[in-house]
């Protein structure tokens, strides 16, 4: 497939009558935009917010806050990505089968539990060392 054909097919998604797998083309583009913005926000969160808190934590006398921020960074990044998937699911809600939606909802809830358990497991050593 040449680049011109790809661009032509991509631009055809913007037509109001364009449908792929029963989902309007604009909805697919909106989902892709949400996921892209989520990834950009995750990166921005890591570069700005986490770095800011790391700078603040370095000024304290204890190492507890430094280590806790380090442990918290990856689960929070995963949580941001999960929120992007939840927003995408909400956008696709009216176009997907209810059984599939129930499965997706259960999978997203399970992912949230895994992320929370990951955080608590990672921080357990730090907190127990502090106590």
C-alpha positions in Angstrom: 0.0 0.0 0.0 1.4 3.3 -1.0 1.5 6.4 1.2 -1.1 8.1 -1.0 -3.5 5.2 -0.6 -3.0 5.2 3.1 -3.7 8.9 3.4 -6.8 8.6 1.3 -8.1 5.7 3.5 -7.2 7.7 6.6 -9.0 10.8 5.4 -12.0 8.7 4.5 -12.5 8.1 8.2 -13.5 11.7 8.6 -16.6 11.2 6.5 -19.7 11.0 8.6 -20.9 7.7 7.0 -17.5 5.9 7.4 -17.9 2.9 9.6 -15.3 0.2 10.6 -16.5 -2.8 12.5 -19.8 -1.0 13.3 -17.9 1.9 14.9 -17.9 5.4 13.2 -14.6 6.5 11.9 -14.6 9.7 14.0 -15.1 7.6 17.1 -12.1 5.5 16.2 -10.0 8.6 15.7 -11.3 10.1 19.0 -10.3 6.9 20.8 -6.8 7.0 19.2 -6.6 10.7 20.2 -7.5 9.8 23.8 -4.9 7.1 24.0 -2.3 9.4 22.5 -3.1 12.2 24.9 -3.0 9.7 27.8 0.5 8.6 26.8 1.6 12.2 26.5 0.1 13.1 29.9 1.9 10.1 31.4 5.2 11.3 30.1 4.5 14.8 31.2 3.5 13.6 34.7 6.8 11.7 34.9 8.9 14.6 33.7 7.3 17.3 35.7 5.3 16.2 38.7 7.5 13.2 39.8 10.7 15.2 39.2 9.3 18.0 41.3 8.4 15.7 44.2 11.8 14.1 43.9 13.5 17.5 44.2 11.4 18.3 47.3 12.2 14.9 48.8 15.9 15.3 48.3 15.8 18.3 50.6 14.5 16.3 53.6 16.7 14.4 56.0 15.1 11.0 55.6 15.3 8.6 52.7 11.7 7.4 53.3 10.1 10.0 51.0 12.7 9.6 48.3 12.2 5.8 48.2 8.4 6.2 48.4 8.3 8.5 45.4 10.5 6.1 43.4 8.1 3.2 44.3 5.0 5.3 43.5 6.1 6.4 40.1 5.5 3.3 38.0 2.1 2.4 39.5 0.9 6.0 39.0 2.1 5.9 35.4 0.2 2.6 34.9 -2.9 4.2 36.6 -2.8 7.1 34.1 -2.7 4.6 31.2 -5.6 2.7 32.7 -7.6 5.9 33.0 -7.0 6.4 29.3 -8.4 2.9 28.5 -11.4 3.6 30.8 -12.1 6.8 28.9 -11.8 5.0 25.6 -14.2 2.3 26.8 -16.7 4.9 27.8 -16.5 6.5 24.3 -17.0 3.1 22.6 -19.8 2.0 25.1 -22.7 2.5 22.7 -21.0 0.6 19.8 -19.9 -2.6 21.5 -21.7 -5.7 22.6 -22.9 -5.6 26.2 -21.2 -8.9 27.0 -17.9 -7.5 25.6 -18.4 -4.4 27.6 -18.9 -6.4 30.8 -15.7 -8.3 30.0 -13.8 -5.1 29.4 -15.2 -3.5 32.6 -14.1 -6.5 34.6 -10.7 -6.5 33.0 -10.2 -2.8 33.7 -11.3 -3.3 37.4 -9.0 -6.2 37.7 -6.2 -4.1 36.3 -6.9 -1.4 38.9 -6.7 -4.0 41.7 -3.4 -5.2 40.3 -2.0 -1.7 40.2 -3.0 -1.0 43.7 -1.6 -4.3 44.9 1.6 -3.5 43.1 1.9 -0.2 44.9 1.2 -1.7 48.3 3.6 -4.6 47.8 6.3 -2.3 46.6 5.9 0.1 49.5 5.5 -2.5 52.2 9.2 -2.9 52.8 9.6 0.9 53.0 6.8 1.4 55.4 7.8 -1.6 57.6 11.3 -0.2 57.8 10.0 3.1 58.9 7.9 1.6 61.7 
